[in-house]
């Protein structure tokens, strides 16, 4: 439950410089951690990681700097802690120190796969892949996506990133194929992925499939922006005799 509350993938992109505000999730995570501390139910290193992530998730300049120090202290004791390296990377990204963050993520990508920290390794691969996509280093991003899918075939985000790469390369049929995997593994409930899938189906001239996905997206979010004007209406037009 603590790890659900402290999911770093839910972080925004900017730090708060005003009054420090803790979310209910951070407060609940701290309460649960303190209960575990009293019962000694978890190793000390795990509790230290939770505390560092609590500081990170407050997403304030001061607490982010404190989190960096906590993660660094943990790495002094456990130099190959993927959780600490990942947390440090998130904190550095928030402080706009992308190059330093990337170096830590690269270090994780070169480590032997560790099933005990599988989720953290997966997040690390995806975070680094995202940076590579933004820098147009598509081959490196593809390699990380494949590495992620080697260990977790159902990782929707890895499929989505592959779709984004193919789409940028105008390989619309390939993009549609992998976006379809992302759509399925997201249980057909992510309207953003549905939009991307429908768009690439349209570009690949699979008009009926594009229309079907549009209807599925509209069932989830009836007013999804530009779906009708950009995809549904053009697909219907191309189907006319």
N, C-alpha and C positions, 0 to 999 in steps of 0.2 A: 504493500500500500504506500509506503514511503516513497518508493521509486516511481510510482505513478504520479504522486504529488510533485516530485522533483524531476520531472522529465525535461531535459534541457532542449529537446526539439521544440518545446513550446515557447522558448525565449523569443523576444522581439529582436529588432536590429539596433535599437538605440538604448542608451543608458539614461536614467533619470538623474538630473542634477539638482532637482528641487527637494522638497520634503521627502523623507524616506517613508515609503508605504509598503508594508508587508501584506501579501495576499493571504486569503484564508488557507490556500494550499500550503504555503510556507509555514504558517502557524500550526497547521495540523501535522505537518512533517516533523516540526521541532518537538511537538508534544509526544508524538510516537517515538521519536529518537530518544527523548529523555526517559520515557518509560522503559525502553530497551536498555539504556545505560544503567538504570537501577536494578534491572534483572540480570544484567551481564549475559544477555541472550545472544549477542553478536560479538565478533572479534572487534578489538579496538580500532583497527584500521578501517573497518566498514563504517563504524560510527563517526570517525573523523571525516570520511568521504561524505557522509550524509550532511554533516555540519557545514562542510565547504560548499556543497551544492545548495544548501539553504541560503547561504550568503550570495551565491551566484544568482539564484532565482529571484532575489529581491530586485535585481537589475538596477541598482544604484551605483554611481561611480565609487563611492566609499566602500560599499560591501563587495563590489567586484574586485577592487584592489585587495581587500582582505581575503577574498576567495583565492586569488592568485597566490598569496602567501601560504594559505592552508594547503593548497594543492602542491605547492613547491616543497613544503615540509614533509608531506606524505611521500613525495617522490624521493626525498633524501633517505627515507626509510625503505621504500618499495619502489626501486627505480623503474620497474617495468609495469607499474600499475596502469592499465589501460584506462580505467575510470578516472584516475587523477590526470592523466595526459589529455583525455578528452575534455574534462572540465576546464583544465588550463587553456585548452584551445578555444573553447567557447568564450571564456573570460577575455582572452586576448583579442578575439574578433570583436567583442563588444567595445573594447578600448581602441579599436581600429588599428591594431597591431597584427595585420593579416599575415605578414611574412613569418613572424614568430609562430603564430598559430599553425600555419601550414607546415612548418618544420616539425612540430609535434605530431601532426596528423600523418606526415610522411613516415615518421618513426614507427607509428602504430602499424601502418600499412606494410612495413617490412618485417613485422614480428610474426612469429609462428602463430597460427590460429589457436585461440584459447577458448574452449567451449564454456568455461566458467564465466568469461566476460564477453560472451558472444554478442549480446545486444549492444554493448559499448563499442565493440570492434565494428559491428555493422554501421552504427551511427558515425563512426570515424571515417569509414570508407565513403559513406554517402556525403559527409560534410566536405571531404577533400574532393570528391567527384564534382560536387556543386561548384567549388572554386575553380576547378579545371574547366568546367563548361562555360563559366563566366569569362574565362581567359582564352576561350576558343582552343583549348588543348583537349580536343575531343577524343583522341586515341587514349590518352591517359585516363580520362573519365570513363571511357568504355571498359578499360581494363579493370578499374575499381568496381564498376557495376557488375561485371562478370564474376569478379572475386566474391562479391557480396552474394550473388545468386548461386554460386557454387555451394555455399554453406546454408543458404536460405532461399529456396526457389520461390517462396511466396512473398518475398519482399516487394511490395507494390511500388515503393519509392525508387528502387533500383530499376524496375521495368519502366517507370515513368521517365527517369533520367535518360535511359536508352532511347526512349521515344523522342525526347527533346533533342537529343543529338542527331538522330536520323532526320527529324523535322528541319533542323538548322541546315542539314546537308541536302534538303529538298528530296530526300528518299521517302516519299509519302507512304508508299505501300509498306515499307519496312517499319516506318514509324507507327502506322495503324496497327500492325501486327503486335508490336510490343506494348503499345498503349492499351490494346485489348487485354493483354495479360495484367497490366496494372489495374484496369477497370474491374477485371474478374477478382483479383486478389484484394481489392478494396470493397469487395462485396457489392459492386455496382451502386455504391452510395456516395462516391466522391464526384460532385458535379464538375469540378475543375478538370479532372481526368476525363470525364465523359465528354466535355466540350472539346478537349484536345483530340480525343479519339474520333469524334464526329467530324472535326475539321479535316483530319488526315484521311478519313474515309472519303470525304468529299473530294479532296485533292487527288485521291487514288481512283476516282470515278466509280466508287462503290456507293452509289446514291441511295439505294434502298437501305443498306446497312447504316448509312449516315442518318437517314430519317428515323430509323428505329432507335438509334442511340439518342438522338435529339428528344424523342418522346420520353425516353427513360430519364433523361436529365430533367426535363420539364416536370415530371412527376415528383422529383425530389425538390426542385427549386423552380416553381412556375414562371418566375420573372428573371430567369438567368440572363444576364446582360449579353446582348448581341447574338444570342444563339439562333433566334429565328431569322434575323436579317442577314447574318453572315453564313449560316449553314443550312438551316431548315428550308427557307424559301428558295435559295439557289438549287438545292438538291431536288426539290419538287419541280423547279423549272426545267432542269436537265432531263427529267423523266418524261416530260411531255412529248407526245408523238409529233 
